[in-house]
């Protein structure tokens, strides 16, 4: 089933993207529609899987995670991919795992307290996973911006 978006859906998504805690009644007032319409539309967007959750964004640095890195993982053989990803999911400091093309089979995002902590994650956890042939790690100095996919140009195609 193809998602059908109209102006109201787009505006609701824009409002929630800027503040996921915004009251439905406030969204309704700003869009000049009924509160029940907002509830219905958000339920529809949730049921369709467009909205999956409303989460707080944590500041990693304020929580003590000073080292952010992206790590490319090479596998001994492609058949190890699913098991490696399953084992990676058990390492709490790995907050994102992507199956990719190119020189690496898997790319992960790691937050560590410092470089020493990162080294322990890599050598005492990641490198010990059966099927991992090697890694290359890229330290992130700063995140210039981060955003969701664009929603202001969605159309009913």
C-alpha atoms as one frame of an Amber mdcrd trajectory, in Angstrom:
protein
   0.000   0.000   0.000   1.359   3.385  -0.988   1.344   6.065   1.690  -1.034
   8.918   0.957   0.190  12.215   2.363  -1.629  15.480   2.198  -0.884  18.943
   3.507  -2.204  18.135   7.010  -0.028  15.005   7.301   3.027  16.963   6.191
   2.343  19.768   8.655   1.799  17.308  11.521   5.114  15.604  10.739   6.893
  18.971  10.558   5.409  19.986  13.924   6.346  16.699  15.603   9.827  16.728
  14.092  10.525  20.081  15.724   9.038  19.010  19.080   7.800  15.447  19.591
   6.263  16.463  22.927   4.049  19.133  21.410   0.444  18.760  22.540  -1.980
  17.539  19.897  -4.302  20.411  20.835  -1.520  22.912  20.116  -0.891  21.323
  16.711  -4.630  21.468  15.995  -4.769  25.155  16.969  -1.778  26.036  14.794
  -3.181  24.140  11.795  -6.713  25.419  12.451  -8.226  21.925  12.478  -9.971
  19.840  15.115  -8.119  18.052  17.881  -9.769  14.766  16.863  -8.440  15.129
  13.308  -4.890  15.408  14.672  -5.438  12.291  16.814  -6.792  10.378  13.795
  -3.953  11.440  11.526  -1.237  10.629  14.076  -2.851   7.231  14.654  -2.868
   6.638  10.869   0.793   7.699  10.572   1.676   5.422  13.490  -0.319   2.465
  12.132   1.420   2.858   8.753   4.813   2.857  10.481   5.678   6.414   9.414
   5.906   7.443  13.076   7.570   4.677  15.060   8.151   6.372  18.401   8.690
   9.676  20.115  12.112   9.613  21.703  14.201  12.013  23.704  17.490  12.976
  22.092  20.319  12.462  24.564  23.465  14.589  24.586  26.211  11.949  24.483
  28.959  14.332  25.586  27.030  15.442  28.669  26.569  11.767  29.540  30.349
  11.299  29.383  30.729   9.787  25.912  33.507  11.938  24.473  34.598   9.688
  21.581  32.326   9.098  18.603  33.530   6.824  15.842  32.381   5.081  12.727
  33.874   1.646  12.206  33.873  -0.360   9.008  33.924  -4.120   9.559  35.306
  -6.619   7.060  34.030 -10.178   7.318  35.980 -13.411   6.795  33.084 -14.555
   4.605  29.697 -13.081   3.690  27.899 -15.959   5.447  28.990 -14.501   8.821
  27.059 -11.240   8.362  23.860 -12.068  10.269  25.656 -13.667  13.211  28.151
 -10.791  13.436  25.330  -8.224  13.436  23.512 -10.221  16.135  26.648 -10.166
  18.318  27.240  -6.461  17.643  23.718  -5.721  18.923  24.842  -7.017  22.345
  27.479  -4.269  22.682  25.706  -1.294  24.287  28.151   1.322  23.023  27.284
   0.439  19.424  24.220   2.543  18.750  23.821   1.943  15.016  24.674  -0.954
  12.725  24.312  -0.881   8.935  24.767  -3.624   6.335  26.559  -1.840   3.482
  28.248  -2.302   0.126  31.855  -1.533  -0.672  35.056  -2.415   1.156  33.175
  -3.167   4.370  30.211  -5.440   4.948  29.063  -3.631   8.085  29.401  -0.048
   9.294  28.769   0.738  12.973  28.508   3.890  15.067  30.182   3.681  18.473
  30.066   6.086  21.409  32.851   5.583  23.965  33.913   7.436  27.105  37.345
   8.117  25.587  39.855   6.623  23.132  40.976   3.983  25.637  37.366   2.860
  26.098  36.961   2.741  22.300  40.059   0.571  22.016  38.635  -1.878  24.580
  35.312  -2.044  22.721  37.096  -2.811  19.467  39.788  -5.223  20.691  37.979
  -6.901  23.588  34.544  -7.158  21.977  34.239  -6.472  18.240  37.444  -8.231
  17.120  36.540 -11.323  19.155  33.291 -11.901  17.266  33.501 -14.984  15.072
  33.544 -13.912  11.437  35.126 -10.473  11.880  38.223 -10.268   9.674  39.204
  -6.704  10.530  38.064  -3.152  11.155  38.919   0.399  10.208  37.807   3.108
  12.604  37.165   6.758  11.823  37.043   9.167  14.771  34.365  11.833  14.446
  35.631  15.232  15.591  32.246  16.937  15.452  28.743  16.472  14.071  28.006
  19.511  11.948  24.319  18.686  11.529  21.918  15.814  11.820  18.405  15.668
  10.475  15.561  13.433   9.407  14.667  12.829   5.785  12.809  15.752   4.190
   9.056  15.713   4.658   8.063  19.170   3.454   8.117  18.062  -0.186   6.103
  14.834   0.099   3.518  14.442  -2.624   0.764  12.064  -3.529   2.396  10.410
  -6.542
